[in-house]
Amino acid sequence: MVIDKSIQSRKTEFLSYFRDRASEFLTEIKIRFSETQADKRSRAINEKLNQTKESLIATLLQQANKEQWTAVEKLEAILMFTYCYIVVMIESRNSVRPYEYMDFSRRVGELWDPFCKLCFYYPVNDVSLFIPPLFSEVKTKLTNEIKEYINSLNITAQEKRELKSYYDKIWSLVTSGEIQLELDLHFIHSGQKYVVDFKSGFGSNEKGNTNRLLLVATIYRNLDDNYKCLLFVRSEENNSYFNTLKNSRIWEAYCGNEAYQKINDYSGYDLKRWIETNIDWKNDFNTETINHLTDNNLLQYLLW
């Protein structure tokens, strides 16, 4: 296989490559796991194909650095490898454990998030990633600041102890454990720090997740680094939970084409255009998979 700048126009070749690899892997996997172990078969083929994809990308990046590819050439090649991997991964998983609608709709949504993040991992604009703070660090910093302030007050030692006790009670109301401040993406653009949460869409049972996102964003917005919180949602149609976040003034929430436009604004790449030009689920899936998806009315979930 030749790794060069023509990757973007060689989708058929790379689909065949991934399918050949999948065939080799499935022969081995079916020996290791019986037909009654469909879950283990599907996990194994996913892991093997992911390793193949990562190996291709590593080779591509090495070649790109040697030949000084542009940022766009590198990103578009990685998008193509990733899309071909997704197509064959879905085919292979479906062959050992046919998809039903809940699994398939959830899986398509799960794949959208990391696909979008490629634009920030290999950006066209001057974007850099950063490691998010730990909640334990944030809590310690805020606690120390409050205690120093209380100690500076002109009140009795007993009153200071009582104030600190009330402060500790407030923390216990916020959480009984650690809050995860790590979201899907954390990047710096033009000196501004952004934290991003990706969602496929909002279901009817999102109250707990919505409250968590409001709490996390509130913490970020009150830190010294002046973070901005972005929510990118794949679905154009959303419910009151999305609107709650959008109207909260602590999340900048975008869905559908608006989300793609914001990805373009920050990363410098028009991912929506690439999707419209290169993704063709109906014609890229093999016959067995497309028949299964059609017969079970699953094609409706393939909307990126």
Backbone as CSV, one residue per row, in Angstrom:
resi,resn,N_x,N_y,N_z,CA_x,CA_y,CA_z,C_x,C_y,C_z
1,MET,0.839,-1.198,0.000,0.000,0.000,0.000,0.879,1.254,0.000
2,VAL,0.526,2.199,-0.835,1.283,3.437,-0.948,0.597,4.514,-0.117
3,ILE,1.379,5.157,0.751,0.866,6.269,1.548,1.399,7.558,0.940
4,ASP,0.516,8.301,0.292,0.904,9.580,-0.289,-0.288,10.530,-0.264
5,LYS,-0.147,11.667,-0.907,-1.186,12.697,-0.840,-2.456,12.339,-1.606
6,SER,-2.430,11.237,-2.342,-3.610,10.844,-3.124,-4.626,10.062,-2.305
7,ILE,-4.374,9.866,-1.033,-5.266,9.071,-0.177,-6.707,9.552,-0.271
8,GLN,-6.888,10.853,-0.304,-8.225,11.439,-0.307,-9.091,10.905,-1.448
9,SER,-8.489,10.520,-2.555,-9.250,10.063,-3.723,-9.247,8.544,-3.882
10,ARG,-8.820,7.821,-2.852,-8.664,6.359,-2.964,-9.532,5.607,-1.958
11,LYS,-10.744,6.085,-1.782,-11.630,5.478,-0.793,-11.877,3.999,-1.068
12,THR,-12.158,3.638,-2.314,-12.449,2.249,-2.666,-11.285,1.328,-2.306
13,GLU,-10.074,1.800,-2.556,-8.881,1.000,-2.250,-8.751,0.746,-0.750
14,PHE,-9.008,1.754,0.046,-8.823,1.600,1.485,-9.975,0.836,2.134
15,LEU,-11.163,0.938,1.567,-12.249,0.077,2.033,-11.881,-1.390,1.803
16,SER,-11.314,-1.682,0.653,-10.891,-3.059,0.353,-9.796,-3.514,1.307
17,TYR,-8.874,-2.605,1.605,-7.780,-2.951,2.524,-8.335,-3.315,3.899
18,PHE,-9.216,-2.479,4.445,-9.796,-2.760,5.758,-10.615,-4.044,5.730
19,ARG,-11.322,-4.300,4.617,-12.118,-5.530,4.530,-11.225,-6.773,4.498
20,ASP,-10.114,-6.689,3.804,-9.177,-7.816,3.784,-8.630,-8.078,5.184
21,ARG,-8.277,-7.007,5.885,-7.801,-7.157,7.260,-8.899,-7.747,8.148
22,ALA,-10.121,-7.259,7.987,-11.234,-7.758,8.798,-11.458,-9.240,8.556
23,SER,-11.336,-9.677,7.304,-11.511,-11.093,6.978,-10.462,-11.946,7.691
24,GLU,-9.219,-11.468,7.707,-8.159,-12.190,8.416,-8.452,-12.258,9.910
25,PHE,-8.856,-11.128,10.472,-9.128,-11.080,11.912,-10.295,-11.984,12.283
26,LEU,-11.361,-11.955,11.456,-12.552,-12.740,11.778,-12.267,-14.241,11.748
27,THR,-11.396,-14.676,10.849,-11.021,-16.097,10.802,-10.422,-16.520,12.139
28,GLU,-9.536,-15.699,12.656,-8.899,-15.993,13.943,-9.899,-15.880,15.094
29,ILE,-10.710,-14.821,15.076,-11.650,-14.568,16.170,-12.707,-15.661,16.277
30,LYS,-13.161,-16.173,15.141,-14.192,-17.219,15.170,-13.653,-18.540,15.698
31,ILE,-12.338,-18.703,15.643,-11.725,-19.887,16.252,-11.656,-19.706,17.765
32,ARG,-11.344,-18.491,18.198,-11.194,-18.207,19.630,-12.531,-18.174,20.353
33,PHE,-13.568,-17.633,19.689,-14.860,-17.464,20.348,-15.959,-18.152,19.533
34,SER,-16.847,-18.839,20.218,-17.931,-19.557,19.552,-19.039,-18.601,19.132
35,GLU,-20.027,-19.123,18.391,-21.149,-18.290,17.934,-21.968,-17.758,19.104
36,THR,-21.961,-18.477,20.229,-22.708,-18.020,21.401,-21.994,-16.876,22.126
37,GLN,-20.763,-16.573,21.714,-19.988,-15.491,22.326,-19.899,-14.295,21.380
38,ALA,-21.070,-13.905,20.884,-21.124,-12.819,19.895,-20.561,-11.514,20.447
39,ASP,-20.794,-11.235,21.737,-20.265,-10.012,22.333,-18.743,-9.980,22.272
40,LYS,-18.118,-11.104,22.615,-16.662,-11.167,22.589,-16.127,-11.070,21.160
41,ARG,-16.851,-11.676,20.232,-16.436,-11.571,18.829,-16.483,-10.119,18.359
42,SER,-17.565,-9.423,18.692,-17.715,-8.038,18.216,-16.680,-7.123,18.851
43,ARG,-16.407,-7.301,20.149,-15.379,-6.483,20.796,-14.000,-6.752,20.198
44,ALA,-13.729,-8.019,19.919,-12.412,-8.390,19.376,-12.191,-7.792,17.990
45,ILE,-13.201,-7.856,17.133,-13.022,-7.318,15.782,-12.904,-5.804,15.815
46,ASN,-13.644,-5.150,16.720,-13.517,-3.698,16.862,-12.102,-3.303,17.272
47,GLU,-11.557,-4.038,18.241,-10.201,-3.734,18.731,-9.164,-3.945,17.633
48,LYS,-9.294,-5.033,16.895,-8.324,-5.338,15.845,-8.354,-4.280,14.735
49,LEU,-9.553,-3.911,14.319,-9.663,-2.909,13.251,-9.183,-1.543,13.722
50,ASN,-9.428,-1.221,14.982,-8.944,0.045,15.515,-7.417,0.082,15.524
51,GLN,-6.789,-1.042,15.859,-5.336,-1.123,15.829,-4.810,-0.910,14.406
52,THR,-5.511,-1.483,13.433,-5.114,-1.300,12.036,-5.214,0.164,11.633
53,LYS,-6.305,0.798,12.026,-6.496,2.218,11.705,-5.415,3.078,12.349
54,GLU,-5.115,2.820,13.621,-4.089,3.597,14.315,-2.713,3.401,13.690
55,SER,-2.433,2.184,13.232,-1.155,1.904,12.578,-1.038,2.669,11.261
56,LEU,-2.130,2.703,10.498,-2.133,3.453,9.241,-1.912,4.945,9.485
57,ILE,-2.577,5.477,10.499,-2.443,6.903,10.788,-1.025,7.230,11.246
58,ALA,-0.427,6.354,12.049,0.950,6.577,12.496,1.904,6.610,11.301
59,THR,1.710,5.678,10.366,2.538,5.644,9.155,2.317,6.894,8.318
60,LEU,1.058,7.279,8.203,0.708,8.483,7.442,1.370,9.721,8.025
61,LEU,1.318,9.867,9.347,1.890,11.047,9.996,3.407,11.107,9.792
62,GLN,4.044,9.957,9.856,5.487,9.925,9.615,5.813,10.370,8.190
63,GLN,5.046,9.847,7.237,5.264,10.206,5.831,4.947,11.685,5.596
64,ALA,3.874,12.152,6.203,3.471,13.547,6.045,4.534,14.497,6.579
65,ASN,5.145,14.134,7.704,6.193,14.979,8.267,7.437,14.989,7.372
66,LYS,7.765,13.835,6.813,8.925,13.759,5.924,8.730,14.612,4.675
67,GLU,7.513,14.550,4.125,7.235,15.236,2.855,6.626,16.627,3.053
68,GLN,6.466,17.013,4.322,5.939,18.340,4.662,4.573,18.599,4.012
69,TRP,3.657,17.679,4.254,2.288,17.880,3.784,1.702,19.102,4.487
70,THR,0.726,19.710,3.852,0.006,20.803,4.500,-0.923,20.228,5.568
71,ALA,-1.387,21.090,6.448,-2.304,20.659,7.499,-3.588,20.074,6.908
72,VAL,-4.071,20.669,5.822,-5.300,20.177,5.177,-5.075,18.800,4.569
73,GLU,-3.951,18.594,3.886,-3.655,17.298,3.271,-3.582,16.205,4.334
74,LYS,-2.965,16.516,5.446,-2.830,15.533,6.525,-4.186,15.209,7.145
75,LEU,-4.950,16.231,7.446,-6.261,16.017,8.072,-7.187,15.240,7.153
76,GLU,-7.237,15.590,5.881,-8.157,14.914,4.961,-7.787,13.453,4.768
77,ALA,-6.501,13.133,4.791,-6.088,11.732,4.693,-6.521,10.957,5.930
78,ILE,-6.381,11.571,7.098,-6.785,10.918,8.346,-8.302,10.739,8.396
79,LEU,-9.049,11.726,7.935,-10.503,11.596,7.871,-10.902,10.426,6.979
80,MET,-10.209,10.257,5.852,-10.536,9.170,4.938,-10.232,7.809,5.566
81,PHE,-9.059,7.672,6.173,-8.733,6.421,6.856,-9.781,6.099,7.922
82,THR,-10.149,7.116,8.685,-11.088,6.909,9.785,-12.465,6.520,9.276
83,TYR,-12.916,7.173,8.220,-14.228,6.823,7.661,-14.237,5.394,7.136
84,CYS,-13.200,5.000,6.411,-13.137,3.632,5.888,-13.127,2.614,7.021
85,TYR,-12.412,2.942,8.074,-12.403,2.076,9.263,-13.810,1.948,9.846
86,ILE,-14.527,3.059,9.967,-15.874,3.036,10.538,-16.802,2.154,9.704
87,VAL,-16.755,2.310,8.380,-17.612,1.515,7.500,-17.367,0.029,7.709
88,VAL,-16.110,-0.386,7.684,-15.779,-1.811,7.786,-15.990,-2.320,9.206
89,MET,-15.779,-1.484,10.195,-16.048,-1.885,11.569,-17.533,-2.189,11.761
90,ILE,-18.396,-1.327,11.212,-19.843,-1.565,11.303,-20.212,-2.850,10.563
91,GLU,-19.657,-3.044,9.373,-19.918,-4.270,8.604,-19.509,-5.513,9.389
92,SER,-18.310,-5.482,9.956,-17.767,-6.652,10.638,-18.533,-6.958,11.909
93,ARG,-18.841,-5.925,12.656,-19.619,-6.129,13.877,-20.995,-6.688,13.530
94,ASN,-21.604,-6.163,12.479,-22.929,-6.626,12.066,-22.907,-8.084,11.613
95,SER,-21.776,-8.521,11.079,-21.680,-9.901,10.594,-21.618,-10.915,11.726
96,VAL,-21.127,-10.503,12.895,-21.038,-11.435,14.023,-22.160,-11.203,15.037
97,ARG,-22.717,-10.028,15.015,-23.831,-9.718,15.916,-24.672,-8.629,15.260
98,PRO,-25.705,-9.009,14.519,-26.501,-8.030,13.760,-27.042,-6.900,14.636
99,TYR,-26.959,-5.700,14.116,-27.412,-4.526,14.859,-28.926,-4.497,15.000
100,GLU,-29.381,-4.079,16.174,-30.776,-3.674,16.338,-30.766,-2.172,16.617
101,TYR,-31.937,-1.542,16.624,-31.971,-0.091,16.504,-31.307,0.642,17.667
102,MET,-31.436,0.135,18.896,-30.853,0.853,20.026,-29.324,0.835,19.955
103,ASP,-28.766,-0.357,19.676,-27.313,-0.475,19.547,-26.789,0.387,18.401
104,PHE,-27.503,0.342,17.276,-27.011,1.035,16.089,-27.085,2.547,16.245
105,SER,-28.194,3.058,16.737,-28.332,4.507,16.898,-27.307,5.034,17.894
106,ARG,-27.091,4.285,18.975,-26.103,4.708,19.958,-24.692,4.666,19.368
107,ARG,-24.390,3.620,18.609,-23.048,3.457,18.045,-22.724,4.557,17.036
108,VAL,-23.681,4.891,16.184,-23.460,5.948,15.194,-23.170,7.270,15.895
109,GLY,-23.899,7.530,16.981,-23.654,8.745,17.747,-22.294,8.742,18.406
110,GLU,-21.880,7.602,18.948,-20.574,7.487,19.594,-19.432,7.712,18.608
111,LEU,-19.618,7.334,17.368,-18.568,7.480,16.356,-18.444,8.914,15.856
112,TRP,-19.523,9.681,15.956,-19.507,11.066,15.472,-18.576,11.939,16.293
113,ASP,-18.608,11.773,17.590,-17.794,12.576,18.501,-16.297,12.495,18.164
114,PRO,-15.667,11.311,18.171,-14.234,11.257,17.852,-13.908,11.674,16.423
115,PHE,-14.863,11.492,15.501,-14.634,11.917,14.123,-14.499,13.443,14.069
116,CYS,-15.379,14.153,14.761,-15.305,15.613,14.792,-14.021,16.089,15.457
117,LYS,-13.581,15.385,16.485,-12.399,15.817,17.230,-11.122,15.736,16.405
118,LEU,-11.135,14.979,15.324,-9.957,14.920,14.453,-9.589,16.303,13.936
119,CYS,-10.578,17.157,13.743,-10.316,18.512,13.255,-9.522,19.341,14.261
120,PHE,-9.590,18.950,15.539,-8.855,19.665,16.574,-7.547,18.959,16.918
121,TYR,-7.496,17.660,16.687,-6.248,16.925,16.908,-5.230,17.236,15.807
122,TYR,-5.756,17.504,14.599,-4.894,17.830,13.447,-5.444,19.104,12.796
123,PRO,-5.380,20.222,13.502,-6.082,21.432,13.062,-5.389,22.173,11.927
124,VAL,-6.197,22.942,11.213,-5.685,23.849,10.193,-5.334,25.188,10.841
125,ASN,-6.167,25.624,11.778,-5.899,26.851,12.526,-4.865,26.599,13.625
126,ASP,-4.472,27.682,14.286,-3.527,27.586,15.398,-4.291,27.189,16.658
127,VAL,-4.557,25.900,16.770,-5.282,25.357,17.915,-4.350,24.423,18.682
128,SER,-4.363,24.520,20.005,-3.562,23.611,20.824,-4.435,23.017,21.927
129,LEU,-4.177,21.764,22.248,-4.932,21.076,23.289,-4.310,21.354,24.653
130,PHE,-5.112,21.217,25.700,-4.571,21.327,27.055,-5.231,20.284,27.948
131,ILE,-4.576,19.991,29.058,-5.092,19.002,30.004,-6.020,19.708,30.986
132,PRO,-7.236,19.237,31.155,-8.185,19.912,32.047,-7.777,19.765,33.510
133,PRO,-8.207,20.698,34.356,-7.867,20.603,35.781,-8.613,19.452,36.455
134,LEU,-8.052,18.975,37.535,-8.734,17.981,38.364,-9.657,18.698,39.340
135,PHE,-10.790,18.092,39.626,-11.714,18.694,40.579,-11.062,18.823,41.954
136,SER,-10.252,17.839,42.323,-9.592,17.889,43.634,-8.682,19.112,43.724
137,GLU,-8.017,19.468,42.620,-7.151,20.650,42.606,-7.975,21.929,42.729
138,VAL,-9.088,21.974,41.988,-9.957,23.146,42.027,-10.534,23.326,43.430
139,LYS,-11.003,22.225,44.002,-11.608,22.278,45.340,-10.590,22.745,46.373
140,THR,-9.372,22.214,46.309,-8.325,22.603,47.260,-7.992,24.086,47.141
141,LYS,-7.880,24.568,45.894,-7.552,25.975,45.667,-8.644,26.886,46.229
142,LEU,-9.898,26.582,45.914,-11.001,27.412,46.395,-11.123,27.343,47.915
143,THR,-10.928,26.158,48.467,-11.018,25.992,49.920,-9.950,26.812,50.626
144,ASN,-8.726,26.757,50.109,-7.639,27.521,50.717,-7.910,29.023,50.643
145,GLU,-8.459,29.481,49.516,-8.762,30.909,49.370,-9.812,31.363,50.383
146,ILE,-10.872,30.547,50.533,-11.938,30.897,51.473,-11.424,30.891,52.913
147,LYS,-10.639,29.887,53.257,-10.128,29.797,54.635,-9.183,30.950,54.949
148,GLU,-8.371,31.356,53.967,-7.492,32.509,54.173,-8.318,33.775,54.396
149,TYR,-9.392,33.895,53.622,-10.256,35.065,53.782,-10.911,35.068,55.164
150,ILE,-11.432,33.905,55.578,-12.073,33.805,56.890,-11.074,34.134,58.000
151,ASN,-9.856,33.640,57.862,-8.833,33.900,58.883,-8.489,35.385,58.978
152,SER,-8.697,36.109,57.863,-8.360,37.541,57.868,-9.455,38.405,58.485
153,LEU,-10.634,37.839,58.733,-11.753,38.610,59.273,-11.524,38.961,60.740
154,ASN,-12.043,40.099,61.117,-11.916,40.569,62.509,-13.072,40.013,63.336
155,ILE,-13.046,38.717,63.536,-14.065,38.019,64.316,-13.365,37.046,65.245
156,THR,-14.138,36.439,66.134,-13.532,35.535,67.114,-13.135,34.215,66.466
157,ALA,-12.265,33.480,67.144,-11.820,32.178,66.655,-13.001,31.223,66.521
158,GLN,-13.954,31.303,67.452,-15.130,30.441,67.396,-15.972,30.753,66.165
159,GLU,-16.137,32.024,65.848,-16.908,32.421,64.665,-16.220,31.974,63.384
160,LYS,-14.886,32.024,63.378,-14.140,31.550,62.216,-14.349,30.054,62.005
161,ARG,-14.322,29.291,63.110,-14.543,27.835,63.003,-15.940,27.545,62.480
162,GLU,-16.924,28.318,62.933,-18.303,28.099,62.483,-18.459,28.420,60.995
163,LEU,-17.825,29.495,60.535,-17.887,29.835,59.110,-17.260,28.737,58.261
164,LYS,-16.115,28.233,58.706,-15.453,27.148,57.963,-16.311,25.896,57.949
165,SER,-17.007,25.651,59.055,-17.891,24.484,59.124,-19.047,24.619,58.138
166,TYR,-19.630,25.827,58.041,-20.714,26.055,57.087,-20.212,25.898,55.648
167,TYR,-18.995,26.376,55.409,-18.410,26.245,54.069,-18.248,24.778,53.695
168,ASP,-17.774,23.969,54.648,-17.620,22.531,54.398,-18.967,21.877,54.101
169,LYS,-20.011,22.363,54.768,-21.352,21.811,54.518,-21.810,22.121,53.089
170,ILE,-21.457,23.313,52.610,-21.815,23.672,51.232,-21.181,22.700,50.250
171,TRP,-19.904,22.377,50.445,-19.233,21.423,49.564,-19.936,20.075,49.607
172,SER,-20.370,19.661,50.788,-21.031,18.356,50.896,-22.351,18.328,50.149
173,LEU,-22.997,19.502,50.020,-24.236,19.576,49.252,-23.964,19.505,47.756
174,VAL,-22.821,20.055,47.323,-22.484,20.054,45.903,-22.217,18.644,45.416
175,THR,-21.449,17.902,46.189,-21.100,16.548,45.765,-20.675,15.711,46.955
176,SER,-20.946,14.436,46.852,-20.492,13.501,47.878,-19.182,12.855,47.466
177,GLY,-18.694,13.200,46.281,-17.448,12.624,45.784,-16.744,13.615,44.880
178,GLU,-16.099,13.109,43.851,-15.354,13.950,42.930,-16.179,14.226,41.674
179,ILE,-16.177,15.467,41.225,-16.847,15.840,39.984,-15.844,15.731,38.846
180,GLN,-16.239,15.099,37.769,-15.334,14.947,36.628,-15.388,16.205,35.772
181,LEU,-14.284,16.954,35.795,-14.213,18.177,35.004,-13.726,17.928,33.582
182,GLU,-13.288,16.713,33.317,-12.835,16.387,31.965,-14.037,16.186,31.050
183,LEU,-14.098,16.973,29.984,-15.154,16.840,28.984,-14.562,16.191,27.738
184,ASP,-15.246,16.290,26.604,-14.801,15.586,25.400,-13.577,16.225,24.754
185,LEU,-13.439,17.535,24.898,-12.354,18.243,24.204,-11.988,19.499,24.986
186,HIS,-10.669,19.788,25.000,-10.178,20.988,25.682,-9.109,21.611,24.784
187,PHE,-9.348,22.828,24.326,-8.393,23.433,23.404,-8.251,24.932,23.655
188,ILE,-7.142,25.483,23.128,-6.868,26.917,23.225,-6.862,27.486,21.816
189,HIS,-7.602,28.563,21.623,-7.661,29.230,20.322,-7.584,30.725,20.555
190,SER,-6.576,31.365,19.938,-6.359,32.815,20.085,-6.257,33.213,21.557
191,GLY,-5.592,32.385,22.343,-5.360,32.694,23.748,-6.513,32.364,24.675
192,GLN,-7.651,31.963,24.121,-8.829,31.644,24.927,-8.926,30.134,25.144
193,LYS,-9.202,29.727,26.377,-9.389,28.305,26.677,-10.855,27.917,26.501
194,TYR,-11.078,26.800,25.791,-12.425,26.286,25.551,-12.531,24.843,26.058
195,VAL,-13.683,24.521,26.626,-13.993,23.131,26.958,-15.247,22.755,26.179
196,VAL,-15.255,21.563,25.610,-16.312,21.181,24.674,-16.930,19.849,25.065
197,ASP,-18.241,19.785,24.987,-18.950,18.520,25.139,-19.686,18.236,23.836
198,PHE,-19.484,17.039,23.288,-20.184,16.606,22.076,-21.338,15.684,22.467
199,LYS,-22.456,15.856,21.808,-23.577,14.937,22.016,-24.237,14.630,20.683
200,SER,-24.665,13.380,20.531,-25.384,12.998,19.327,-26.755,13.662,19.292
201,GLY,-27.388,13.737,20.454,-28.708,14.342,20.559,-29.197,14.214,21.991
202,PHE,-30.317,14.833,22.293,-30.871,14.775,23.639,-32.107,13.887,23.645
203,GLY,-32.056,12.855,24.490,-33.192,11.955,24.628,-34.192,12.480,25.642
204,SER,-35.130,11.627,26.007,-36.192,12.039,26.929,-35.791,11.890,28.391
205,ASN,-34.616,11.305,28.643,-34.190,11.061,30.022,-32.793,11.643,30.247
206,GLU,-32.684,12.960,30.075,-31.377,13.609,30.145,-31.266,14.579,31.316
207,LYS,-32.169,14.516,32.258,-32.162,15.488,33.351,-30.870,15.427,34.156
208,GLY,-30.438,14.209,34.521,-29.230,14.062,35.320,-28.003,14.580,34.597
209,ASN,-27.891,14.247,33.315,-26.750,14.698,32.531,-26.775,16.213,32.334
210,THR,-27.961,16.763,32.137,-28.095,18.209,31.971,-27.654,18.941,33.232
211,ASN,-28.075,18.446,34.384,-27.677,19.071,35.652,-26.166,18.965,35.866
212,ARG,-25.577,17.840,35.480,-24.129,17.680,35.615,-23.404,18.687,34.739
213,LEU,-23.870,18.849,33.497,-23.231,19.789,32.577,-23.352,21.231,33.081
214,LEU,-24.483,21.558,33.689,-24.653,22.903,34.246,-23.684,23.131,35.404
215,LEU,-23.509,22.121,36.242,-22.600,22.235,37.370,-21.149,22.362,36.900
216,VAL,-20.753,21.503,35.966,-19.377,21.525,35.463,-19.068,22.866,34.795
217,ALA,-19.988,23.342,33.966,-19.764,24.619,33.280,-19.683,25.777,34.278
218,THR,-20.491,25.734,35.316,-20.463,26.774,36.340,-19.102,26.819,37.026
219,ILE,-18.556,25.636,37.310,-17.228,25.574,37.931,-16.181,26.169,36.992
220,TYR,-16.215,25.759,35.717,-15.241,26.278,34.753,-15.339,27.802,34.622
221,ARG,-16.551,28.302,34.546,-16.728,29.737,34.311,-16.263,30.574,35.507
222,ASN,-16.153,29.975,36.677,-15.744,30.702,37.868,-14.269,30.531,38.200
223,LEU,-13.533,29.826,37.347,-12.096,29.673,37.552,-11.349,30.862,36.957
224,ASP,-10.137,31.056,37.404,-9.356,32.223,36.979,-9.040,32.221,35.491
225,ASP,-8.965,31.035,34.883,-8.567,30.944,33.478,-9.651,31.392,32.506
226,ASN,-10.841,31.714,33.005,-11.906,32.266,32.160,-12.237,31.357,30.975
227,TYR,-12.551,30.107,31.290,-12.906,29.142,30.255,-14.230,29.516,29.591
228,LYS,-14.353,29.128,28.322,-15.644,29.186,27.633,-16.104,27.756,27.372
229,CYS,-17.388,27.514,27.568,-17.941,26.165,27.458,-18.796,26.053,26.196
230,LEU,-18.440,25.102,25.344,-19.131,24.900,24.076,-19.820,23.539,24.067
231,LEU,-21.035,23.504,23.552,-21.771,22.254,23.387,-22.090,22.074,21.910
232,PHE,-21.588,20.975,21.311,-21.836,20.673,19.901,-22.725,19.438,19.830
233,VAL,-23.888,19.578,19.206,-24.874,18.498,19.133,-25.123,18.147,17.668
234,ARG,-25.063,16.861,17.361,-25.211,16.406,15.978,-26.634,16.635,15.453
235,SER,-27.634,16.309,16.241,-29.024,16.348,15.794,-29.528,17.781,15.638
236,GLU,-30.301,18.009,14.596,-30.938,19.314,14.392,-32.141,19.489,15.316
237,GLU,-32.782,18.372,15.646,-33.996,18.415,16.465,-33.656,18.013,17.897
238,ASN,-33.909,18.910,18.848,-33.604,18.643,20.244,-34.775,19.059,21.119
239,ASN,-34.659,18.776,22.413,-35.785,19.018,23.308,-35.457,20.075,24.360
240,SER,-36.235,20.089,25.419,-36.097,21.131,26.438,-34.762,21.074,27.165
241,TYR,-34.154,19.887,27.229,-32.865,19.789,27.919,-31.789,20.578,27.163
242,PHE,-31.806,20.452,25.848,-30.866,21.245,25.040,-31.140,22.734,25.224
243,ASN,-32.400,23.104,25.199,-32.750,24.522,25.345,-32.367,25.052,26.726
244,THR,-32.454,24.189,27.738,-32.037,24.599,29.083,-30.563,24.984,29.091
245,LEU,-29.740,24.169,28.435,-28.310,24.463,28.366,-28.039,25.684,27.489
246,LYS,-28.754,25.764,26.372,-28.548,26.884,25.439,-28.913,28.222,26.095
247,ASN,-29.952,28.209,26.922,-30.419,29.439,27.554,-29.756,29.715,28.897
248,SER,-28.828,28.853,29.283,-28.211,28.977,30.604,-27.210,30.121,30.698
249,ARG,-26.683,30.570,29.556,-25.671,31.626,29.479,-24.311,31.173,30.004
250,ILE,-24.190,29.908,30.354,-22.869,29.379,30.707,-22.404,28.362,29.661
251,TRP,-23.339,27.832,28.884,-22.993,26.985,27.730,-23.337,27.733,26.453
252,GLU,-22.400,27.734,25.505,-22.701,28.191,24.150,-23.058,26.935,23.362
253,ALA,-24.338,26.713,23.147,-24.821,25.451,22.593,-25.208,25.601,21.127
254,TYR,-24.734,24.650,20.309,-25.004,24.673,18.868,-25.384,23.269,18.414
255,CYS,-26.309,23.176,17.478,-26.713,21.872,16.970,-26.734,21.878,15.438
256,GLY,-26.614,20.675,14.852,-26.698,20.527,13.409,-25.668,21.359,12.673
257,ASN,-26.111,22.080,11.661,-25.211,22.877,10.827,-24.498,23.978,11.608
258,GLU,-25.151,24.493,12.644,-24.497,25.510,13.477,-23.273,24.922,14.178
259,ALA,-23.392,23.678,14.627,-22.266,23.012,15.293,-21.107,22.838,14.316
260,TYR,-21.412,22.399,13.091,-20.361,22.240,12.079,-19.699,23.579,11.754
261,GLN,-20.479,24.645,11.718,-19.917,25.967,11.421,-18.939,26.391,12.511
262,LYS,-19.285,26.095,13.768,-18.401,26.444,14.870,-17.127,25.595,14.844
263,ILE,-17.257,24.320,14.487,-16.071,23.470,14.334,-15.150,24.072,13.276
264,ASN,-15.741,24.562,12.199,-14.973,25.220,11.130,-14.312,26.499,11.648
265,ASP,-15.063,27.290,12.399,-14.540,28.563,12.902,-13.302,28.351,13.769
266,TYR,-13.354,27.361,14.630,-12.257,27.161,15.582,-11.109,26.335,14.996
267,SER,-11.432,25.247,14.300,-10.373,24.357,13.797,-9.815,24.818,12.456
268,GLY,-10.616,25.597,11.716,-10.182,26.072,10.402,-10.501,25.125,9.273
269,TYR,-11.316,24.092,9.564,-11.621,23.123,8.499,-13.129,22.917,8.389
270,ASP,-13.623,22.866,7.142,-15.049,22.691,6.869,-15.377,21.192,6.842
271,LEU,-15.623,20.639,8.017,-15.900,19.206,8.130,-17.214,18.842,7.446
272,LYS,-18.180,19.716,7.500,-19.472,19.435,6.854,-19.295,19.230,5.355
273,ARG,-18.478,20.066,4.743,-18.228,19.911,3.306,-17.565,18.569,3.019
274,TRP,-16.600,18.176,3.850,-15.927,16.897,3.644,-16.917,15.737,3.758
275,ILE,-17.783,15.805,4.731,-18.786,14.751,4.927,-19.698,14.658,3.713
276,GLU,-20.186,15.783,3.247,-21.100,15.785,2.104,-20.413,15.286,0.832
277,THR,-19.115,15.514,0.718,-18.373,15.119,-0.477,-17.948,13.651,-0.449
278,ASN,-17.633,13.125,0.725,-16.989,11.814,0.806,-17.803,10.700,1.454
279,ILE,-18.713,11.044,2.345,-19.462,9.989,3.034,-20.690,9.604,2.223
280,ASP,-20.763,8.322,1.930,-21.884,7.784,1.145,-22.216,6.409,1.709
281,TRP,-22.879,6.406,2.853,-23.115,5.158,3.575,-23.767,4.095,2.696
282,LYS,-24.794,4.476,1.981,-25.580,3.495,1.215,-24.731,2.767,0.173
283,ASN,-23.833,3.480,-0.463,-23.020,2.858,-1.506,-21.685,2.322,-0.997
284,ASP,-21.267,2.738,0.189,-19.979,2.283,0.712,-20.095,1.004,1.531
285,PHE,-21.230,0.754,2.161,-21.419,-0.503,2.884,-21.517,-1.667,1.904
286,ASN,-21.093,-2.847,2.359,-21.262,-4.034,1.519,-22.739,-4.421,1.452
287,THR,-23.065,-5.335,0.558,-24.465,-5.695,0.297,-25.148,-6.262,1.535
288,GLU,-24.464,-7.135,2.246,-25.052,-7.751,3.439,-25.456,-6.702,4.472
289,THR,-24.577,-5.740,4.690,-24.848,-4.715,5.713,-25.958,-3.783,5.271
290,ILE,-25.912,-3.318,4.031,-26.929,-2.371,3.590,-28.302,-3.023,3.549
291,ASN,-28.358,-4.315,3.224,-29.644,-5.026,3.240,-30.193,-5.109,4.656
292,HIS,-29.318,-5.412,5.609,-29.758,-5.507,7.007,-30.247,-4.155,7.512
293,LEU,-29.513,-3.093,7.218,-29.905,-1.771,7.676,-31.204,-1.314,7.031
294,THR,-31.374,-1.655,5.761,-32.597,-1.279,5.050,-33.793,-2.053,5.585
295,ASP,-33.635,-3.361,5.724,-34.738,-4.210,6.189,-35.188,-3.852,7.602
296,ASN,-34.269,-3.349,8.403,-34.592,-3.022,9.797,-34.760,-1.525,10.044
297,ASN,-34.884,-0.773,8.943,-35.155,0.666,9.026,-34.112,1.403,9.872
298,LEU,-32.854,1.060,9.680,-31.777,1.661,10.466,-31.024,2.768,9.734
299,LEU,-31.268,2.916,8.458,-30.540,3.935,7.687,-30.847,5.353,8.178
300,GLN,-31.991,5.528,8.833,-32.382,6.851,9.334,-31.406,7.395,10.375
301,TYR,-30.633,6.488,10.999,-29.706,6.929,12.033,-28.351,7.374,11.463
302,LEU,-28.151,7.147,10.169,-26.878,7.496,9.552,-26.918,8.924,9.012
303,LEU,-27.213,9.843,9.878,-27.297,11.259,9.499,-26.213,12.040,10.237
304,TRP,-25.144,12.323,9.520,-24.054,13.114,10.099,-24.104,14.525,9.531
